[in-house]
């Protein structure tokens, strides 16, 4: 099994309602990929609930059968479309991929 974890900080727009809308849109778009990308074994998106300067705003946790499945996910057009949206509303990203 291969795990893919990504964390993002949302762009500061000075508007908490916009930030919340963006976080919910990320969650909806990414979790919706399970319906169209068969390589995804499991996917969940969490929105940070605790205030901390060190905290990221949104996290993606996903599982794939192997590295090849993760690579097919990365190049899938639906993933690329979702990733473009995420990039448009975020300012920072951290990622880790590992086998277990």
N, C-alpha and C positions, 0 to 999 in steps of 0.2 A: 504494500500500500504506500502511496505517496501523499503527503499532506502539503497543502499550499495555504499559507496564512499571509494576509496583507492587512496593513493598518493605514488609515488616511487621516490627515487633519483637513478639515474643511476650510475653505477660504473665509477670511473674516470680512463679512460684508457689513458689519455694524448692525445687523438685523437678526436677532435670534430666531424669529419665525422663518426667515429664509434659510437659515442654517438647518433648522429642524426639517423643513421641506426637502432640502437637498439630501439630508441623511436618510429620510424615508424613501426618496426616489432611488438612491443608491441601493438600499436594501431591496426594494421591489424589483429593480432591474436585474441585480445580480442573482437573487434567489429565483427569479423567473427563468434564468438560463437552464435550470434543471429540466425544464420541459422541452428544450430544443437541442441540448448538447448531451448526447448519450454517455460521453466519457465521465461526466460528473457522477461520482458514487454518492456523495453527500455534500451539501452546501448550506451554510447558514451565515447570516450577516447580523452583527450586533451593533447597537448604537450605545455609546458610552453614557453611563448614568451618574458618574462621579466627577466632580470638579477637581481638576489637578492640572497644573501647568505641564506636567509630564505626560498627560493622557492624550491619546489619539481619539478622534471622534467616532470613527466607524472601523469595524474589523470584519474581515472575511475569513471564514474557516471553511476549507473544502478538502475533499478526499478524492483520490484517483487511484485506479488499479496499479498504475506504474508511471514512470516518467514519460513514456510515449503517449499515454492518455492525457497527461498534463500538457504536453506539447501540442497535441491536437486541439485541446480546449483553447490554448493561447491563440492559435491562428484561426479559430472558428469565427466566421463573420459576425455572429451574434455576440460573441465575447468582445470582439474588437469594437463593435458599436457601443456596448455597455462601457467598456474601458475608456472610450473617447468621452462619453458623458462624465464619468467619474473624474477623469483628468481635468475637465472643464470647471469642476466645482471644488476641487481640492488643491491644497498648497504643498502638501508633504506626504510622502509615502514610505513605508517600510515593508519589506517582504522577507519571508523565509520559506524555503521548500525543502522537505526532508523525507527520507524513506524511513519506514518503521516496520 
